[in-house]
Amino acid sequence: MAKTRRRKRRTHVDADAGGGSKGKDADAPRTFVFTRGRMADAVKDLSEDLRKVMEPHTARNLKESKSNKLKDFVQVSGPLGISHFLMLSSSDASKYFKICRTPRGPTLTFKIHSFSLSNEVAATQKNPRNPAKAFLSPPLVILNNFGDEAHQKLATITFQNMFPPINVRKVKLSTCQRAVLVDYDAKTKRFQFRHYSINAAPVGANKKLKKLLQSRNAPDLGDTQDVSEFFDKRVGDASDSEGSDDESRRVHLTQDFNRVAHADSTSKIILNEIGPRMELELVKVEEGMCDGRVLYHAYVKKTAEEVKTLEQKKVEREKLRKRRRVEQEANVKRKAREKEIKADAERARQGKSKKKSSAVDEFGNVRDVEGEAEDDAKWAAAFEREEKEWREGDVYDERSGKTKRKRHGD
């Protein structure tokens, strides 16, 4: 029997239909979460949990291998609109968490003193709450007790820019399902990272009634004589967060939050920790993408003179690198020319005519014969000048990058 072509019957429309969601999410920050180093398996589960935290604007199915270099991720980050890299690594001494701003930095390196995975956090709770719909929208970011120092301000900006901004006047309460809390302890100089789910429940309602409204299954009334017995029965499986009813947790809703908490009603906010949980310490801030000038270091302090000396050495290394690249290109051309001369000499010995130079190079482009001849003449003059300086006794100092004349008696 012949196969028939499938007919498209999908009629659903994404939220904020009409292209509004695409335009809104176009400027949202996007992240890559991956592991690096030889002991990356030790933090593999933590990277999976961090991907859940950064959803939906992250590559949840990103596959990295040991052969991938950092520049491989940087090259694909531009077309995909990736704004941040979240990298996890491990060593014999400790585990580290890096946040990089693509493509030019800066890079913040945190030392992970302790962490707990999402499944470990859920195992300690009586009624863990981890709804799948909560990960369809980005979390709210809450920063607490951040200082006024330069590296503290940079950490504040970095954490804020990792998540999309919120317009208070236009935001829908139903999309505020998660929250990321980063708290700084000035005494220990460490950051506490937490991830919560947000829920709202009407104030004053019976707990059995709330559970009945939230559940889609019919309750079991087989052991009751009347419906009132079901509501009067004491609830023994309530969570700790639901048990407390503080005035500070009560809010007046202006929009519908869920099936139970409706607009123009007073509800209480319930936070359930999802995980992961991390205790971080900012140890280093680099100017570039995992390289460049060190702007802050928790353990190493340098004076202004030492910083200036390091910058001068960096400039000298760059000059030496460019000089060696020019010499390498010249050597490649010289060897190719010598090889061609030897081939012509061998053809002449065998009585064959010289090989005519092709008008097209190896890439299929038309060769500039006059330009190549001028370049060859320039390189020949440069080599002759260097050879003359060498015969006269000049030497090249790699440290200073300058040519010095030998002293008599050396």
Beta strands, then each sheet from edge to edge (+ up, - down):
strand 1: 31-36
strand 2: 84-90
strand 3: 95-101
strand 4: 107-116
strand 5: 140-144
strand 6: 178-185
strand 7: 190-202
strand 8: 250-253
strand 9: 265-273
strand 10: 277-286
strand 11: 294-297
strand 12: 394-397
strand 13: 402-405
sheet 1: 1+ 2+ 3- 4+ 10- 7+ 6- 5-
sheet 2: 1+ 2+ 3- 4+ 10- 11+
sheet 3: 1+ 2+ 3- 4+ 10- 7+ 9- 8+
sheet 4: 12+ 13-
end
